[in-house]
């Protein structure tokens, strides 16, 4: 994603025995992945305890952090129960499966590996968890036609940028050679990915397959069988398969694998491997979840799910409230957000139109305000 998303969480409601008034609330900030403690005096209550967000604020929001915004907005000067809690975006985990067959030797290999180095060093990738492996593995004693050869990644999943040196070292220490055992390789990596998703159910987990050919060699190593593996992982627990088609591949075949993996079509760089870096950035933007984990209320407080509002600001523009929808079916083509579960919500999910808007902004800011009456869709 081409921007650094951050979120401001204002207080939970209702503190024990305390009824909060309707209208606006002040805010404290939490920029992923760091957690920021509330400003001094936050526990004392009152609308002035939390000043403007410490990102520099927005003058249009008024004194106390949030002023009047017009219809469906917040009443200037109103206050909320002053109890704060930290929260975070749903993490993105990306397992990269890179074709290192002999046909990748030369400009294709240098172009792809240079693009991957750029991706893991990109500031916009900070906070993304990335793992890497290759096919064929080519390791002594391992059968490249068996999916178990790919169950263990060459570089285990780790958060960028702390994990960047290990990934770049692996790339520089690997060279092309061998065939294209795509089906067993994808099966092994997806087995790893689905197990990782099972262990981390709140994460978004994807696999990125990059190849310059069609499946070849090995029994059952066909396009249809490879697509079936991708479909099976998607159906099991939602792990998606993205595909990047490098020169030499049959794009229509890779489109089938991508569609089966829930990503519509392959990203085509067959005409210019230099576009690989841009396609990786597109995948990051597309896959980065527009979902917010709702934090646990602090001791003595209960979350009032009927009093949650979401605001969005881009660059120097004023903040606009995103209306609440009753669910995914109520989103339509307009802006909105909804809970993953109305009775026991754990996430706030942006509707497709709002998700696209947030992902398309270079300087997007998303504020979630607890204790405030929402504008309804």
C-alpha positions in Angstrom: 0.0 0.0 0.0 1.3 3.4 -0.9 0.4 5.1 2.3 1.1 4.8 6.0 -2.3 4.1 7.6 -2.9 5.2 11.2 -5.8 5.2 13.5 -7.0 7.2 16.4 -9.0 5.4 19.1 -11.0 7.5 21.5 -12.4 6.1 24.8 -14.6 3.1 25.3 -18.0 3.3 26.9 -19.5 2.8 29.3 -17.2 3.1 32.4 -18.7 1.5 35.4 -21.8 3.3 36.5 -21.1 6.2 34.1 -23.5 7.2 31.3 -21.9 9.3 28.6 -23.6 12.1 26.7 -24.2 11.9 22.9 -22.1 13.8 20.4 -18.4 14.2 20.0 -15.5 12.8 21.8 -11.8 13.6 22.0 -9.1 11.3 20.9 -5.8 9.7 21.6 -3.7 8.2 18.8 -2.3 4.8 18.1 -0.1 4.5 14.9 0.4 0.9 13.9 2.4 -0.9 15.1 3.4 1.3 18.1 1.0 1.8 21.0 0.7 5.3 22.4 -0.3 5.9 26.0 -3.0 8.4 26.7 -1.9 12.0 27.5 -1.3 13.1 31.0 -4.6 13.6 32.8 -6.6 11.4 30.6 -8.1 9.4 33.5 -9.7 12.5 35.1 -12.6 12.7 32.6 -14.0 15.7 30.8 -13.8 16.7 27.1 -10.5 18.6 27.4 -8.5 15.7 28.8 -7.6 14.6 25.3 -6.4 17.3 23.0 -6.1 17.2 19.2 -4.5 14.1 17.8 -0.7 14.1 18.2 -0.2 13.7 14.5 -0.3 17.5 14.2 -4.1 17.6 14.4 -6.6 19.0 12.0 -7.7 22.6 12.6 -11.1 21.9 11.0 -11.9 19.4 13.8 -12.1 22.0 16.5 -11.0 22.3 20.1 -10.8 19.1 21.9 -10.0 17.0 18.8 -13.4 16.9 17.1 -15.7 19.8 16.4 -19.0 20.2 14.5 -19.0 18.4 11.1 -22.5 19.2 9.9 -25.3 16.6 9.4 -24.5 13.3 11.0 -21.4 14.8 12.6 -20.4 15.5 16.2 -21.5 18.2 18.6 -18.6 20.6 19.4 -17.6 20.6 23.1 -19.4 17.4 24.0 -17.4 14.8 26.0 -17.1 11.0 26.4 -16.1 8.8 29.3 -12.4 9.1 29.5 -11.1 5.5 29.4 -8.7 4.6 26.6 -7.6 1.4 24.9 -5.1 0.5 22.2 -6.0 -1.3 18.9 -4.5 -2.3 15.6 -5.2 -3.1 12.0 -5.6 -6.7 11.0 -2.0 -7.9 10.1 -1.1 -9.0 6.6 1.0 -12.1 6.2 2.5 -12.8 2.7 4.2 -16.0 1.7 6.2 -15.6 -1.6 6.7 -18.6 -3.8 9.4 -17.8 -6.4 10.1 -19.8 -9.5 13.9 -20.5 -9.7 13.8 -22.9 -12.6 16.6 -22.8 -15.2 14.5 -20.7 -17.6 14.6 -17.8 -15.1 18.4 -17.4 -15.5 19.5 -14.0 -16.7 17.6 -10.8 -16.9 14.4 -12.4 -15.6 16.0 -13.6 -12.4 17.9 -10.3 -11.8 14.7 -8.3 -12.6 12.5 -10.3 -10.2 15.0 -10.5 -7.4 15.8 -6.8 -7.6 12.0 -6.0 -7.4 11.6 -8.2 -4.4 14.5 -6.5 -2.7 12.9 -3.2 -3.4 9.6 -4.4 -2.0 11.0 -5.6 1.3 13.0 -2.4 1.7 10.0 -0.2 0.8 8.8 1.9 3.8 5.3 1.2 2.7 5.9 -2.5 3.4 6.7 -1.9 7.1 4.5 -4.0 9.3 3.8 -6.6 6.7 4.9 -10.1 7.6 6.7 -11.9 4.8 8.1 -15.4 4.2 9.9 -16.7 1.1 10.6 -20.0 -0.6 11.6 -21.2 -4.1 10.7 -24.0 -6.5 12.3 -26.3 -7.3 14.0 -26.5 -3.9 16.9 -28.4 -5.4 18.1 -29.6 -2.0 20.0 -32.8 -1.7 17.8 -35.6 -0.4 14.5 -33.9 -1.2 12.1 -34.9 -4.0 11.0 -31.7 -5.8 7.9 -33.5 -7.0 6.7 -34.1 -3.4 4.7 -31.2 -1.8 6.4 -32.0 1.6 9.6 -30.6 0.1 8.0 -27.1 0.3 6.2 -27.4 3.7 9.1 -25.5 5.3 9.9 -22.1 3.9 13.4 -21.1 2.9 12.8 -17.9 5.0 10.2 -18.1 7.8 7.5 -15.5 8.1 8.7 -12.3 9.9 7.8 -8.7 10.1 9.4 -6.1 7.9 11.7 -4.2 8.2 13.3 -6.3 10.9 13.1 -9.4 8.7 14.4 -7.6 5.5 18.1 -8.5 5.8 17.3 -12.3 6.1 15.1 -12.1 3.0 17.6 -10.1 0.9 20.4 -12.5 1.9 18.4 -15.5 0.8 17.6 -13.8 -2.6 21.3 -13.0 -3.2 22.3 -16.5 -2.2 19.9 -18.3 -4.6 20.4 -19.0 -8.3 18.1 -20.6 -11.0 18.2 -24.2 -12.0 15.9 -27.1 -12.5 12.3 -27.6 -13.7 8.9 -26.2 -12.8 7.2 -28.4 -10.2 4.5 -25.8 -9.7 1.6 -27.9 -8.3 3.6 -29.7 -5.5 5.3 -26.4 -4.7 2.1 -24.5 -4.4 0.5 -27.3 -2.4 3.3 -27.3 0.1 3.3 -23.5 0.5 -0.5 -23.3 0.8 -0.3 -26.1 3.4 2.1 -23.9 5.4 -0.1 -20.8 4.8 -3.4 -22.4 5.9 -1.8 -23.8 9.0 -0.4 -20.3 9.8 -3.9 -18.9 9.3 -5.4 -21.5 11.6 -2.8 -20.4 14.3 -3.4 -16.7 13.6 -7.1 -16.5 12.8 -7.2 -12.6 13.1 -4.5 -12.2 10.3 -5.0 -11.9 6.6 -2.8 -14.6 4.9 -1.9 -14.7 1.2 0.5 -16.5 -1.1 2.2 -14.8 -4.0 3.3 -17.2 -6.8 5.7 -15.7 -9.4 6.7 -17.9 -12.4 7.9 -17.7 -16.0 6.3 -21.0 -17.1 3.6 -23.6 -16.9 3.7 -26.7 -14.7 6.1 -29.3 -16.1 7.5 -32.7 -15.0 6.1 -34.6 -12.0 3.0 -36.7 -12.0 -0.2 -34.7 -11.8 1.6 -31.4 -12.3 -1.0 -29.7 -14.5 -2.6 -26.3 -14.6 -6.0 -27.7 -13.5 -4.4 -29.6 -10.6 -2.6 -26.4 -9.5 -5.7 -24.4 -9.7 -7.6 -26.9 -7.7 -5.0 -26.6 -4.9 -5.5 -22.8 -4.8 -9.3 -23.3 -4.7 -9.0 -25.8 -1.9 -7.0 -23.4 0.3 -9.4 -20.5 -0.4 -12.4 -22.6 0.5 -10.7 -24.0 3.7 -9.9 -20.8 5.5 -9.7 -17.9 3.0 -6.0 -18.0 2.1 -5.8 -16.3 -1.3 -3.3 -17.0 -4.1 -1.9 -14.1 -6.1 0.0 -14.9 -9.3 2.6 -12.8 -11.2 3.2 -14.0 -14.8 6.8 -13.4 -16.0 7.9 -13.7 -19.7 7.7 -17.3 -20.9 4.5 -18.1 -19.0 1.0 -18.7 -20.5 -1.0 -15.9 -18.9 -4.3 -17.6 -19.6 -3.2 -20.6 -17.6 -2.0 -18.4 -14.7 -5.2 -16.5 -14.8 -7.0 -19.8 -14.1 -4.8 -20.4 -11.0 -5.3 -16.8 -9.8 -9.1 -17.0 -10.2 -9.3 -20.3 -8.4 -7.2 -18.7 -5.6 -9.7 -15.8 -5.2 -7.7 -13.0 -7.0 -9.5 -12.8 -10.4 -6.4 -12.9 -12.7 -2.6 -13.0 -12.9 -0.5 -9.8 -12.7 1.1 -9.7 -16.2 4.7 -8.6 -16.5 5.5 -10.7 -19.5 6.3 -7.6 -21.6 8.6 -6.0 -19.0 10.0 -7.6 -15.9 10.8 -4.1 -14.6 7.0 -3.8 -13.8 7.4 -6.6 -11.2 8.1 -4.1 -8.4 4.9 -2.1 -9.2 2.8 -5.3 -9.3 4.1 -6.3 -5.9 3.0 -2.9 -4.6 -0.4 -3.4 -6.2 -0.7 -6.8 -4.5 0.2 -5.2 -1.1 -2.4 -2.5 -1.6 -5.1 -5.0 -2.7 -4.4 -7.5 0.1 -3.9 -5.1 3.0 -7.1 -5.6 5.0 -9.6 -2.8 5.5 -10.4 -4.2 8.8 -9.7 -2.9 12.4 -9.4 -5.2 15.4 -11.6 -3.9 18.2 -9.5 -3.9 21.4 -10.6 -5.4 24.7 -12.2 -2.8 27.0 -10.1 -1.9 30.0 -11.0 -3.0 33.5 -14.4 -1.6 34.6 -15.6 -0.6 31.1 -18.0 -2.1 28.6 -18.0 -1.4 24.9 -21.2 0.1 23.7 -21.4 -1.1 20.1 -24.2 1.3 19.3 -21.9 4.3 19.9 -19.0 3.9 17.5 -18.2 6.3 14.6 -15.6 6.2 11.9 -14.0 9.3 10.2 -11.7 9.5 7.2 -9.3 12.2 6.2 -6.8 12.4 3.2 -3.9 14.7 3.2 -4.9 18.3 4.1 -8.6 17.7 3.5 -11.0 17.8 6.4 -12.3 14.7 8.1 -15.5 13.1 6.8 -17.6 10.6 8.7 -18.1 7.2 7.1 -21.7 6.0 7.7 -22.4 2.8 9.5 -24.0 0.0 7.5 -26.1 -2.9 8.9 -23.8 -5.4 7.3 -22.0 -6.2 4.1 -25.3 -6.5 2.2 -26.2 -2.9 3.2 -22.9 -1.4 1.8 -24.2 -1.0 -1.8 -21.9 1.2 -3.9 -21.5 4.0 -1.4 -19.2 4.5 1.6 -19.7 2.7 4.9 -18.5 0.3 7.6 -20.0 -2.6 9.5 -19.1 -5.1 12.3 -18.0 -8.6 11.5 -20.6 -9.8 14.0 -23.4 -7.5 15.3 -23.8 -9.5 18.5 -20.2 -10.1 19.4 -18.1 -7.8 17.2 -14.3 -8.3 17.0 -13.6 -6.2 13.9 -14.7 -3.1 12.1 -14.8 -3.7 8.4 -14.9 -1.0 5.7 -17.4 -1.4 2.8 -15.8 -1.9 -0.6 -16.2 1.8 -1.7 -14.6 3.1 1.5 -11.9 0.5 1.3 -11.0 1.5 -2.2 -10.9 5.2 -1.2 -8.6 4.5 1.8 -6.3 2.3 -0.3 -6.1 4.9 -3.1 -4.9 7.8 -0.8 -1.2 8.5 -0.2 -1.9 10.2 3.1 -4.9 8.5 4.5 -6.0 8.9 8.1 -8.8 6.7 9.7 -10.2 7.7 13.1 -12.5 5.3 15.0 -14.4 7.1 17.8 -15.8 5.1 20.6 -18.7 6.6 22.6 -20.1 8.7 19.7 -23.4 8.3 17.9 -22.6 7.1 14.3 -24.1 8.5 11.1 -26.2 5.7 9.6 -26.0 4.4 6.0 
